[in-house]
Amino acid sequence: MKKVFKILGYALLSIIVLIAIFLTGVYIKSYLTYQDAAKRLGKEAPILKIDGKDFRDLNKNGQLDVYEDARANIEDRITNLLGQMSLEEKAGAMFITMAAMNSDGSLSETQSIFNPISYIVEGNSAMVLGKNMNHLNTLQSTSPEAMVVWHNNIQKLAERTRLGIPLTLATDPRHGVPNAPGASIYSPFFSSWPSTLGLAATRDSNLVRAFGDIARQEYKALGFRLTLSPMADLATEPRWGRINGTFGEDADLAALMTKAYILGFQGDSITENSVECMVKHFSGGGPQEGGRDAHFPPGHQVYPGNNFKYHLIPFEKGAFAAGVTQIMPYYGLPMNQTSENVGFSYNKDIITGLLRNQYHYDGIVCTDWALVSDGVVFGYTLKPASAHGVENLNAKQRVEKIINAGCDMFGGEALPNIVVELVKEGKITEKRIDSSVRRILKEKFRLGLFDHPYLDPAGVKIINNKEFAAKGIEAQQKSLVLLKNESNILPLKASTKIFLQGFDQDETKGYPNLVKSIEEADVVVLKINTPNNAGKEKYLLQKLFNLGSLAFSEKEEEKLLKIIQSKPTITVINLQRPAVIPNINKYSKGLIADFSSQDNVILDLILGKFKPVGKLPFELASSMEEILKQKEDLPYDTKNPLYPFGAGLNYQ
């Protein structure tokens, strides 16, 4: 036995040594890359004092260039800067991808076990100095104070490039209550709001605009000047795993909410106080074949109801009407809707024909993330490139096709060298590159980034202030939908003994008459989540999506019904997708649809501290059989729904 343990010990030690050697090699490689990039680090921009005003000498030539002059016309500033940019600098401006930060706000330059994100992205200097990139987004939430430090550090890095072009920092949504990897970034220091579906359930566009305005101020305090939202897609395919980011299945409601959301962030015009929106995903990502998401092959979007135009309404009446500055097409391949079956960002009929020519849209068009390159870490494919319909093309051919389709920027990629090669080989003209870079620079100038890129650390005090927090609670309250109230069991009487199942104890601490067992209770309040039946997915990132059947398995349902039938039960279900719950509904005395509100807010509704006003943003089908019969591109398309679109009761 001792011999066996000795062998196991040596084996374990060998594995540890190999891992240490591997990580050391990875670190050395990243350090050498950083050192190479750092050779390009120039001087800080001197301050020029002219006519009593301060100007930043970004190209360090000792004189005030037009692009450095805040008094000059924006178009003149763009033309002046564009004329000074090298081809390599223009190419770098066309890429945006993820960046890491250290927990103390210092720049992330090398890979570190203390910062796991550093293993899947390049170092800050490698991208800003080595690749001339000036658009980044971060997946991290350290402290607000550290994020301000990082922002100022990386803007200083950008200032020390040859032309001092400032960074535009972007973020995915951060204001939802739950931690939902793949859909939003958990940032508990921000004010707390319901999901986008919950905002739609309020039916209150003024409240949605207020959300945008508050989120704008909180983002701006940390340096985020671009939000990768909202999703104007329609939830017409109930199995789709990204429904939680939409405003539901009704095009007119989605248009109303999309417009309000964008106006809240951007304002009526773009100024140095705006946070720009990159609306997703043109021309509508909702009709996913069989509910399978187009992040992954085969990526088909289908229109069996011949309803392609319906999915354009939230863009026509919402995003375009609000003056959205940036648009992201989806991964999907719109089957048999255009002259070739290729993904949206590869599709010239969609980008140039429909978006540019028909809608006369002249803002930035940025691809969704990782259309060209596979997502590979240490040899493991997290996600294959979403090159639907062009799988046979190599990386250079894919980049060429995306540019020729009419896109300006590449999301989730850092391949400016390919753009440079395409121009030098005569496959793409520099004039074509200039048209995209002109759009890109315009937004930097309009946001005031060239003139005021740095943050005041004291600005974080505005985050989650009393006014912002109260507005978020109001939205959560208005988002809750009362679907069933048998014998007017709700609101519960003050003397009712309640057993809570599935609630956060910290959020419900201090409520009266909470008991510790079902046996002691008069009423059970059961909180459940939408079924997730993802199964054995091929790629790791697929596991982050809520996939599969919308019904609970027999085993799960049996367990839930045992609780529901033990005592009168109020069931609260967090609807991230339109769950199929006929039996749960049948045996529950009350049913509440939740869209990621805090537990104490839900309990306040149940106890009658406020009245329900929310309305369902999609229908709930009566069975999975009906789901399978519906058409992916049609709204309200199941027969005899358990609850129709717009359902919602009030207290009597």
C-alpha positions as CSV (number, residue, x, y, z in Angstrom):
1,M,0.0,0.0,0.0
2,K,2.9,2.4,0.8
3,K,4.3,1.7,-2.6
4,V,1.0,2.7,-4.2
5,F,0.8,5.9,-2.3
6,K,4.4,6.6,-3.2
7,I,3.7,6.1,-6.9
8,L,0.6,8.3,-6.7
9,G,2.6,11.0,-4.9
10,Y,5.3,11.0,-7.6
11,A,2.5,11.2,-10.3
12,L,0.8,14.1,-8.6
13,L,4.1,15.9,-8.1
14,S,4.9,15.3,-11.8
15,I,1.6,16.8,-12.8
16,I,2.1,19.9,-10.6
17,V,5.6,20.4,-12.1
18,L,4.3,20.1,-15.6
19,I,1.5,22.6,-14.9
20,A,4.1,25.0,-13.3
21,I,6.4,24.7,-16.4
22,F,3.5,25.2,-18.7
23,L,2.2,28.3,-16.9
24,T,5.7,29.7,-16.6
25,G,6.1,29.3,-20.4
26,V,2.8,31.0,-21.0
27,Y,3.8,33.9,-18.7
28,I,7.2,34.3,-20.4
29,K,5.5,34.4,-23.8
30,S,3.0,37.1,-22.7
31,Y,5.8,39.1,-21.0
32,L,7.9,39.1,-24.2
33,T,4.9,40.2,-26.2
34,Y,4.4,43.0,-23.7
35,Q,8.0,44.1,-23.9
36,D,7.8,44.2,-27.7
37,A,4.7,46.3,-27.6
38,A,6.1,48.6,-24.9
39,K,8.9,49.7,-27.3
40,R,6.2,51.7,-29.1
41,L,5.3,53.7,-26.0
42,G,5.7,57.4,-26.7
43,K,5.5,60.5,-24.6
44,E,2.5,61.9,-22.8
45,A,0.6,64.6,-24.7
46,P,1.9,68.1,-23.7
47,I,-0.7,70.8,-23.0
48,L,-0.8,73.7,-25.4
49,K,-2.2,77.0,-24.0
50,I,-3.9,79.0,-26.8
51,D,-6.2,82.0,-26.3
52,G,-6.5,81.1,-22.6
53,K,-7.6,77.5,-23.3
54,D,-5.8,74.2,-22.8
55,F,-5.5,71.8,-25.7
56,R,-3.9,68.3,-25.7
57,D,-1.0,68.0,-28.2
58,L,-1.9,64.4,-29.0
59,N,0.6,63.9,-31.8
60,K,3.3,65.7,-29.7
61,N,4.4,68.0,-32.6
62,G,4.3,71.2,-30.7
63,Q,1.4,72.8,-32.6
64,L,-2.3,72.6,-32.5
65,D,-3.6,70.3,-35.3
66,V,-7.2,70.6,-36.4
67,Y,-8.1,67.2,-34.8
68,E,-6.8,68.5,-31.5
69,D,-8.9,71.6,-31.5
70,A,-12.2,71.2,-29.7
71,R,-13.4,74.4,-31.3
72,A,-13.2,73.0,-34.8
73,N,-15.9,71.3,-36.9
74,I,-16.1,67.6,-36.2
75,E,-15.9,66.7,-39.9
76,D,-12.8,68.8,-40.3
77,R,-11.3,67.1,-37.2
78,I,-12.0,63.7,-38.7
79,T,-10.5,64.6,-42.1
80,N,-7.4,66.0,-40.4
81,L,-6.8,63.0,-38.3
82,L,-7.6,60.5,-41.0
83,G,-5.0,62.2,-43.2
84,Q,-2.3,61.6,-40.5
85,M,-3.2,57.9,-39.8
86,S,-1.2,55.1,-41.2
87,L,-2.9,52.1,-42.8
88,E,-2.0,50.1,-39.7
89,E,-3.6,52.7,-37.4
90,K,-6.8,52.7,-39.5
91,A,-6.9,48.9,-39.4
92,G,-6.5,48.9,-35.6
93,A,-9.5,51.2,-35.2
94,M,-11.7,48.6,-36.9
95,F,-11.5,46.0,-34.1
96,I,-13.0,45.7,-30.7
97,T,-12.5,42.8,-28.3
98,M,-12.3,41.9,-24.6
99,A,-9.6,43.3,-22.4
100,A,-8.6,42.2,-18.9
101,M,-7.8,44.4,-15.9
102,N,-6.1,43.7,-12.6
103,S,-8.1,43.8,-9.4
104,D,-6.2,46.9,-8.3
105,G,-6.9,48.8,-11.5
106,S,-3.4,48.3,-12.9
107,L,-3.0,47.3,-16.6
108,S,-3.2,43.6,-17.4
109,E,-0.1,42.9,-19.4
110,T,0.9,39.3,-18.7
111,Q,-1.1,36.2,-17.9
112,S,-1.6,35.5,-14.3
113,I,-3.3,32.8,-12.2
114,F,-4.7,35.7,-10.1
115,N,-6.6,37.0,-13.2
116,P,-8.1,34.1,-15.1
117,I,-9.5,36.4,-17.8
118,S,-5.9,37.2,-18.8
119,Y,-5.6,33.7,-20.2
120,I,-8.2,34.3,-22.9
121,V,-7.3,37.8,-24.0
122,E,-4.1,39.6,-25.0
123,G,-2.4,42.1,-22.7
124,N,-3.5,45.7,-22.7
125,S,-0.3,47.1,-24.3
126,A,-0.3,44.2,-26.9
127,M,-3.6,45.5,-28.3
128,V,-3.3,49.2,-27.8
129,L,0.4,49.6,-28.7
130,G,1.1,46.5,-30.7
131,K,-2.1,46.4,-32.8
132,N,-3.2,50.0,-32.7
133,M,-6.6,49.1,-31.3
134,N,-8.7,51.8,-29.6
135,H,-11.9,50.0,-28.8
136,L,-12.1,47.5,-25.9
137,N,-14.8,45.9,-23.7
138,T,-14.3,44.2,-20.4
139,L,-16.0,41.2,-18.8
140,Q,-14.8,42.1,-15.3
141,S,-16.4,43.7,-12.3
142,T,-13.8,44.6,-9.7
143,S,-14.6,47.6,-7.5
144,P,-15.9,50.8,-9.0
145,E,-12.8,52.6,-7.6
146,A,-10.4,50.1,-9.3
147,M,-12.3,50.2,-12.5
148,V,-11.8,54.0,-12.6
149,V,-8.1,53.5,-12.0
150,W,-7.9,51.0,-14.8
151,H,-9.8,53.3,-17.2
152,N,-7.5,56.2,-16.5
153,N,-4.4,53.9,-16.9
154,I,-5.5,52.6,-20.2
155,Q,-6.5,56.0,-21.5
156,K,-3.0,57.2,-20.6
157,L,-1.6,54.3,-22.5
158,A,-3.7,55.4,-25.6
159,E,-2.5,59.0,-25.1
160,R,1.1,57.8,-25.5
161,T,0.5,56.2,-28.9
162,R,1.7,58.2,-32.0
163,L,-1.5,60.1,-32.5
164,G,-3.0,59.8,-29.0
165,I,-6.3,58.4,-30.2
166,P,-8.4,57.8,-27.1
167,L,-10.1,54.5,-26.3
168,T,-13.8,53.8,-26.5
169,L,-14.7,51.4,-23.7
170,A,-17.8,49.2,-24.1
171,T,-19.8,46.9,-21.9
172,D,-22.4,44.2,-22.1
173,P,-25.5,44.8,-19.8
174,R,-24.7,45.0,-16.1
175,H,-27.9,46.2,-14.4
176,G,-29.8,43.0,-14.0
177,V,-30.4,41.6,-10.5
178,P,-29.1,38.0,-11.2
179,N,-25.7,36.7,-12.2
180,A,-26.4,35.5,-15.7
181,P,-23.1,34.5,-17.4
182,G,-23.2,34.8,-21.2
183,A,-26.1,37.3,-21.1
184,S,-25.0,40.0,-18.7
185,I,-22.1,40.9,-16.4
186,Y,-22.8,40.7,-12.7
187,S,-22.1,44.1,-11.2
188,P,-23.7,44.3,-7.8
189,F,-22.6,47.8,-7.1
190,F,-24.9,49.2,-9.7
191,S,-28.6,50.0,-9.1
192,S,-30.7,46.8,-9.5
193,W,-33.3,46.5,-12.3
194,P,-35.4,43.6,-13.7
195,S,-34.4,41.9,-16.9
196,T,-35.2,43.5,-20.3
197,L,-38.3,41.3,-20.4
198,G,-39.2,42.8,-17.0
199,L,-38.9,46.3,-18.4
200,A,-41.3,45.3,-21.2
201,A,-43.7,43.8,-18.6
202,T,-44.0,47.3,-17.0
203,R,-45.4,48.7,-20.3
204,D,-43.9,52.0,-19.1
205,S,-41.7,53.6,-21.7
206,N,-41.0,56.6,-19.5
207,L,-39.6,54.2,-16.8
208,V,-37.5,52.5,-19.5
209,R,-36.1,55.8,-20.6
210,A,-35.3,56.6,-16.9
211,F,-33.5,53.3,-16.7
212,G,-31.4,54.3,-19.7
213,D,-30.6,57.6,-18.2
214,I,-29.6,56.2,-14.9
215,A,-27.5,53.4,-16.4
216,R,-25.9,56.0,-18.6
217,Q,-24.7,58.0,-15.6
218,E,-23.5,54.8,-13.8
219,Y,-21.6,53.6,-16.9
220,K,-20.1,57.0,-17.6
221,A,-18.7,57.2,-14.0
222,L,-16.6,54.1,-14.8
223,G,-15.7,55.2,-18.3
224,F,-18.0,53.0,-20.4
225,R,-19.2,55.1,-23.4
226,L,-20.7,52.3,-25.4
227,T,-23.3,49.8,-24.3
228,L,-23.7,46.6,-26.3
229,S,-27.4,46.8,-26.0
230,P,-30.4,46.8,-26.3
231,M,-31.6,43.7,-28.0
232,A,-34.3,44.6,-30.5
233,D,-34.8,40.9,-31.4
234,L,-38.3,39.4,-31.0
235,A,-39.0,36.4,-28.8
236,T,-41.1,34.7,-31.5
237,E,-39.3,31.4,-31.0
238,P,-40.0,30.5,-27.3
239,R,-37.1,27.9,-27.1
240,W,-34.4,30.5,-28.0
241,G,-31.9,30.8,-25.1
242,R,-31.5,34.6,-25.5
243,I,-35.1,35.6,-25.0
244,N,-34.2,37.0,-21.6
245,G,-32.4,39.9,-23.3
246,T,-35.4,40.9,-25.5
247,F,-38.5,43.0,-25.0
248,G,-40.7,40.0,-25.8
249,E,-42.5,38.9,-28.9
250,D,-44.7,41.9,-29.9
251,A,-43.0,44.1,-32.5
252,D,-44.7,47.3,-31.6
253,L,-44.0,46.9,-27.8
254,A,-40.4,46.0,-28.6
255,A,-40.1,49.1,-30.8
256,L,-41.5,51.4,-28.1
257,M,-39.2,50.0,-25.5
258,T,-36.1,50.0,-27.8
259,K,-36.7,53.6,-28.6
260,A,-37.1,54.7,-25.0
261,Y,-34.0,52.6,-23.9
262,I,-31.7,54.2,-26.6
263,L,-33.0,57.8,-25.9
264,G,-32.2,57.2,-22.2
265,F,-28.6,56.3,-22.9
266,Q,-27.8,58.5,-25.9
267,G,-30.2,61.5,-25.3
268,D,-31.9,63.4,-28.1
269,S,-28.4,64.0,-29.6
270,I,-24.9,62.7,-29.0
271,T,-22.9,64.8,-26.6
272,E,-20.0,64.3,-24.2
273,N,-22.6,63.2,-21.7
274,S,-24.0,60.4,-23.9
275,V,-23.3,56.6,-23.7
276,E,-23.9,55.3,-27.2
277,C,-25.9,52.2,-27.9
278,M,-25.0,49.3,-30.2
279,V,-28.5,47.9,-30.9
280,K,-28.6,44.1,-31.5
281,H,-29.1,42.2,-33.7
282,F,-30.0,43.4,-37.2
283,S,-32.2,42.3,-38.9
284,G,-33.7,40.4,-36.0
285,G,-32.2,37.3,-34.3
286,G,-35.4,35.8,-32.9
287,P,-36.5,33.1,-35.4
288,Q,-33.8,30.5,-34.6
289,E,-34.5,27.2,-36.2
290,G,-35.7,24.8,-33.5
291,G,-34.7,27.4,-30.9
292,R,-31.0,26.5,-31.4
293,D,-28.8,29.6,-31.0
294,A,-26.8,30.9,-33.9
295,H,-23.6,31.3,-31.8
296,F,-23.1,27.7,-32.9
297,P,-23.4,25.7,-36.1
298,P,-25.5,25.5,-38.2
299,G,-26.8,28.9,-37.3
300,H,-30.0,28.8,-39.4
301,Q,-32.7,31.5,-39.0
302,V,-35.9,30.3,-40.6
303,Y,-39.1,32.1,-41.7
304,P,-41.8,29.4,-42.2
305,G,-44.5,32.0,-41.6
306,N,-43.0,34.3,-44.3
307,N,-42.6,37.0,-41.5
308,F,-39.2,38.5,-42.2
309,K,-40.5,42.1,-42.3
310,Y,-42.2,41.8,-38.9
311,H,-38.7,41.4,-37.3
312,L,-37.6,44.8,-38.8
313,I,-40.3,46.8,-36.9
314,P,-38.3,47.3,-33.7
315,F,-35.4,48.7,-35.8
316,E,-37.7,50.9,-38.0
317,K,-39.9,52.3,-35.3
318,G,-37.4,51.9,-32.4
319,A,-33.7,52.0,-33.0
320,F,-33.7,54.2,-36.2
321,A,-36.3,56.5,-34.7
322,A,-34.1,57.0,-31.7
323,G,-31.0,57.8,-33.8
324,V,-29.0,54.8,-32.6
325,T,-25.4,55.3,-33.5
326,Q,-24.2,51.7,-33.8
327,I,-25.7,48.4,-35.0
328,M,-24.7,44.8,-34.5
329,P,-26.0,42.1,-37.0
330,Y,-26.5,38.6,-35.5
331,Y,-24.6,35.4,-36.2
332,G,-27.6,33.8,-37.9
333,L,-27.9,32.8,-41.5
334,P,-31.3,34.0,-42.8
335,M,-32.3,30.9,-44.8
336,N,-33.5,31.7,-48.4
337,Q,-34.1,35.4,-47.7
338,T,-31.3,36.8,-49.7
339,S,-29.3,36.0,-52.8
340,E,-26.9,33.8,-50.9
341,N,-27.2,31.8,-47.7
342,V,-24.6,33.4,-45.5
343,G,-24.6,34.9,-42.0
344,F,-25.8,38.5,-41.6
345,S,-22.4,40.2,-41.3
346,Y,-21.2,38.3,-44.4
347,N,-24.4,39.2,-46.3
348,K,-24.1,42.2,-48.6
349,D,-27.9,42.1,-49.3
350,I,-28.5,42.7,-45.6
351,I,-25.8,45.2,-44.7
352,T,-25.4,47.2,-47.9
353,G,-28.7,46.5,-49.6
354,L,-31.2,46.6,-46.7
355,L,-29.4,48.6,-44.0
356,R,-27.3,51.1,-45.9
357,N,-29.4,51.6,-49.1
358,Q,-33.0,51.0,-48.1
359,Y,-32.8,52.4,-44.6
360,H,-30.0,54.9,-45.4
361,Y,-28.2,54.0,-42.2
362,D,-24.8,55.6,-42.0
363,G,-23.8,54.7,-38.4
364,I,-21.2,52.1,-37.4
365,V,-22.0,48.5,-38.2
366,C,-20.0,46.1,-36.0
367,T,-20.1,42.3,-36.3
368,D,-21.1,40.1,-33.4
369,W,-18.2,38.5,-31.6
370,A,-15.8,36.0,-33.2
371,L,-17.1,35.5,-36.7
372,V,-13.6,35.0,-38.1
373,S,-11.6,33.1,-35.5
374,D,-12.4,30.1,-33.4
375,G,-12.4,30.7,-29.6
376,V,-9.5,28.5,-28.5
377,V,-7.9,28.4,-25.1
378,F,-5.0,26.0,-24.4
379,G,-6.1,24.0,-27.5
380,Y,-9.7,23.7,-26.3
381,T,-12.4,25.2,-28.5
382,L,-14.8,27.2,-26.4
383,K,-16.7,28.2,-29.5
384,P,-16.1,27.8,-33.2
385,A,-16.1,30.8,-35.4
386,S,-19.7,31.7,-36.4
387,A,-18.8,31.7,-40.1
388,H,-22.2,30.3,-41.1
389,G,-22.3,29.7,-44.8
390,V,-18.6,30.6,-45.3
391,E,-17.0,27.8,-43.4
392,N,-14.9,27.0,-46.4
393,L,-13.2,30.4,-46.4
394,N,-10.0,31.1,-44.6
395,A,-9.6,34.0,-42.1
396,K,-8.4,36.5,-44.7
397,Q,-11.2,35.7,-47.1
398,R,-13.7,36.0,-44.2
399,V,-12.4,39.5,-43.3
400,E,-12.6,40.5,-46.9
401,K,-16.2,39.3,-47.3
402,I,-17.3,41.1,-44.1
403,I,-15.8,44.4,-45.3
404,N,-17.3,44.0,-48.7
405,A,-20.7,43.3,-47.2
406,G,-20.5,46.8,-45.6
407,C,-19.5,46.2,-42.0
408,D,-17.2,48.8,-40.3
409,M,-15.9,46.9,-37.2
410,F,-15.1,43.4,-36.1
411,G,-16.3,42.3,-32.7
412,G,-14.3,39.8,-30.6
413,E,-11.4,39.9,-33.0
414,A,-7.9,41.4,-33.0
415,L,-6.7,40.9,-36.6
416,P,-5.8,44.3,-38.0
417,N,-2.8,42.7,-39.8
418,I,-5.2,40.9,-42.1
419,V,-6.9,44.2,-43.1
420,V,-3.5,45.7,-43.8
421,E,-2.6,42.7,-46.0
422,L,-5.8,42.9,-47.9
423,V,-5.2,46.5,-48.8
424,K,-1.6,45.9,-49.7
425,E,-2.7,43.0,-52.0
426,G,-5.2,45.2,-53.7
427,K,-8.2,43.2,-52.6
428,I,-9.7,46.1,-50.5
429,T,-9.1,49.7,-51.3
430,E,-7.8,52.1,-48.6
431,K,-10.7,54.4,-49.6
432,R,-13.1,51.7,-48.5
433,I,-11.2,51.4,-45.1
434,D,-11.4,55.2,-44.8
435,S,-15.2,55.2,-45.1
436,S,-15.4,52.9,-42.1
437,V,-12.8,54.7,-40.0
438,R,-14.5,58.0,-40.7
439,R,-17.7,56.7,-39.1
440,I,-15.7,55.3,-36.2
441,L,-13.8,58.5,-35.5
442,K,-17.0,60.6,-35.7
443,E,-18.4,58.9,-32.6
444,K,-15.2,59.4,-30.6
445,F,-15.3,63.1,-31.4
446,R,-19.0,63.4,-30.6
447,L,-18.5,61.7,-27.2
448,G,-15.8,64.2,-26.4
449,L,-13.2,61.5,-25.9
450,F,-10.4,63.4,-27.7
451,D,-10.8,66.4,-25.3
452,H,-11.8,64.8,-22.0
453,P,-10.9,61.1,-21.8
454,Y,-10.1,60.9,-18.0
455,L,-12.4,60.2,-15.1
456,D,-12.7,62.0,-11.7
457,P,-12.4,59.2,-9.1
458,A,-15.1,61.0,-7.0
459,G,-17.6,60.3,-9.8
460,V,-18.3,56.9,-8.5
461,K,-20.3,58.4,-5.7
462,I,-23.3,58.7,-8.1
463,I,-23.5,54.9,-8.5
464,N,-26.5,53.4,-6.9
465,N,-27.5,56.5,-5.0
466,K,-30.8,56.6,-3.3
467,E,-32.7,58.0,-6.2
468,F,-31.2,55.4,-8.6
469,A,-31.9,52.6,-6.2
470,A,-35.5,53.6,-5.7
471,K,-36.1,53.8,-9.4
472,G,-34.7,50.3,-9.9
473,I,-37.1,49.0,-7.1
474,E,-40.0,50.8,-8.8
475,A,-39.2,49.0,-12.1
476,Q,-38.9,45.6,-10.3
477,Q,-42.3,46.2,-8.7
478,K,-44.0,47.1,-12.0
479,S,-42.4,44.2,-13.8
480,L,-44.0,41.5,-11.6
481,V,-47.0,39.8,-13.3
482,L,-49.9,38.2,-11.3
483,L,-51.2,35.4,-13.5
484,K,-53.4,33.5,-11.0
485,N,-55.1,34.4,-7.8
486,E,-57.5,31.7,-6.9
487,S,-60.2,32.7,-4.3
488,N,-58.2,36.0,-4.0
489,I,-55.7,34.4,-1.8
490,L,-53.4,37.3,-2.6
491,P,-52.4,39.5,-1.0
492,L,-51.8,37.3,2.1
493,K,-53.2,38.5,5.4
494,A,-50.7,39.8,7.8
495,S,-51.3,36.9,10.2
496,T,-50.6,34.2,7.6
497,K,-47.8,31.9,8.5
498,I,-45.5,31.6,5.5
499,F,-42.9,29.0,4.5
500,L,-40.4,30.3,1.8
501,Q,-38.8,27.8,-0.6
502,G,-36.2,29.0,-3.0
503,F,-35.8,32.5,-1.6
504,D,-32.6,34.2,-0.5
505,Q,-32.6,34.3,3.3
506,D,-30.6,37.5,3.5
507,E,-33.1,39.4,1.3
508,T,-36.2,38.1,3.3
509,K,-34.7,38.5,6.8
510,G,-37.0,40.4,9.2
511,Y,-40.3,39.6,7.5
512,P,-42.9,38.6,10.1
513,N,-44.6,35.2,10.3
514,L,-42.0,33.3,8.4
515,V,-41.8,29.7,9.6
516,K,-39.1,27.2,9.3
517,S,-41.1,24.2,8.0
518,I,-43.9,23.4,5.6
519,E,-45.8,21.7,8.5
520,E,-45.9,25.0,10.4
521,A,-47.1,27.0,7.5
522,D,-50.5,28.2,6.4
523,V,-49.1,29.0,2.9
524,V,-46.0,28.0,1.0
525,V,-44.4,30.5,-1.3
526,L,-42.3,28.6,-3.8
527,K,-39.8,30.3,-6.1
528,I,-38.6,28.4,-9.2
529,N,-36.6,29.1,-12.3
530,T,-37.3,28.5,-15.9
531,P,-36.5,24.9,-17.0
532,N,-33.0,24.4,-18.5
533,N,-32.7,21.2,-20.4
534,A,-29.4,21.9,-22.2
535,G,-28.2,18.3,-22.2
536,K,-24.7,17.3,-23.5
537,E,-23.6,20.3,-25.5
538,K,-20.5,20.1,-27.6
539,Y,-19.0,23.4,-26.7
540,L,-18.4,24.9,-23.2
541,L,-20.0,28.2,-24.1
542,Q,-23.2,26.4,-25.1
543,K,-23.7,25.3,-21.5
544,L,-24.1,29.0,-20.5
545,F,-27.3,29.2,-22.6
546,N,-30.7,28.3,-21.3
547,L,-31.6,25.6,-23.8
548,G,-33.8,22.7,-24.6
549,S,-37.4,21.9,-23.6
550,L,-39.4,24.5,-21.9
551,A,-41.1,22.0,-19.6
552,F,-39.7,20.5,-16.4
553,S,-38.7,16.8,-16.5
554,E,-41.1,14.4,-14.9
555,K,-38.7,14.0,-12.0
556,E,-38.4,17.8,-11.4
557,E,-42.1,18.4,-11.8
558,E,-43.0,15.6,-9.4
559,K,-40.7,17.1,-6.8
560,L,-42.3,20.6,-7.3
561,L,-45.9,19.3,-7.3
562,K,-45.2,17.4,-4.0
563,I,-44.5,20.8,-2.4
564,I,-47.3,22.6,-4.2
565,Q,-49.9,20.0,-3.2
566,S,-48.8,19.8,0.5
567,K,-50.2,23.3,1.4
568,P,-51.9,26.2,-0.4
569,T,-49.0,27.4,-2.6
570,I,-48.1,30.7,-4.3
571,T,-45.6,29.8,-7.1
572,V,-43.2,32.4,-8.3
573,I,-41.4,31.6,-11.5
574,N,-38.5,33.6,-12.9
575,L,-39.3,33.6,-16.6
576,Q,-36.1,33.7,-18.6
577,R,-38.0,31.9,-21.3
578,P,-41.7,31.1,-21.7
579,A,-41.9,28.0,-19.5
580,V,-44.5,25.3,-20.1
581,I,-46.1,24.8,-16.6
582,P,-49.7,23.6,-17.0
583,N,-49.6,21.3,-14.0
584,I,-47.7,23.7,-11.8
585,N,-50.3,26.4,-12.7
586,K,-53.2,24.0,-12.1
587,Y,-52.2,23.1,-8.5
588,S,-50.9,26.5,-7.4
589,K,-53.3,28.8,-5.7
590,G,-51.4,31.8,-7.0
591,L,-48.9,32.2,-9.8
592,I,-46.6,35.2,-10.3
593,A,-44.3,35.7,-13.2
594,D,-41.0,37.2,-12.1
595,F,-38.4,38.8,-14.4
596,S,-35.4,38.7,-12.0
597,S,-36.6,41.0,-9.2
598,Q,-35.1,40.9,-5.8
599,D,-36.7,38.4,-3.4
600,N,-37.8,41.1,-0.9
601,V,-39.6,43.0,-3.7
602,I,-41.5,39.8,-4.6
603,L,-42.4,39.2,-1.0
604,D,-43.7,42.8,-0.7
605,L,-46.1,42.1,-3.5
606,I,-47.3,38.9,-1.9
607,L,-48.0,40.8,1.3
608,G,-49.8,43.6,-0.4
609,K,-47.3,46.4,0.1
610,F,-48.0,47.3,-3.6
611,K,-50.3,46.2,-6.3
612,P,-49.4,44.2,-9.4
613,V,-49.5,46.0,-12.7
614,G,-47.2,44.0,-15.0
615,K,-48.3,42.3,-18.2
616,L,-46.7,39.3,-19.9
617,P,-44.3,40.2,-22.7
618,F,-44.9,36.8,-24.4
619,E,-47.5,34.0,-24.2
620,L,-47.1,30.9,-22.1
621,A,-48.0,27.8,-24.1
622,S,-50.2,25.1,-22.7
623,S,-47.9,22.2,-23.8
624,M,-44.6,21.4,-25.4
625,E,-46.6,19.8,-28.3
626,E,-48.0,23.3,-29.1
627,I,-44.4,24.7,-28.9
628,L,-43.3,22.2,-31.5
629,K,-46.1,23.1,-33.8
630,Q,-45.6,26.9,-33.8
631,K,-43.5,28.7,-36.4
632,E,-40.3,30.3,-35.4
633,D,-40.9,33.7,-37.0
634,L,-44.6,34.3,-35.9
635,P,-45.7,35.9,-32.6
636,Y,-48.5,34.5,-30.4
637,D,-48.4,31.3,-32.5
638,T,-49.5,28.5,-30.1
639,K,-53.1,27.3,-29.9
640,N,-55.0,27.7,-26.7
641,P,-52.1,29.3,-24.7
642,L,-52.1,28.8,-20.9
643,Y,-51.7,32.6,-20.6
644,P,-51.8,34.9,-23.7
645,F,-49.5,37.8,-24.4
646,G,-50.5,40.7,-22.2
647,A,-52.0,38.6,-19.5
648,G,-51.8,40.1,-16.0
649,L,-54.2,40.5,-13.1
650,N,-54.7,43.2,-10.4
651,Y,-55.6,42.8,-6.8
652,Q,-59.4,43.0,-6.3
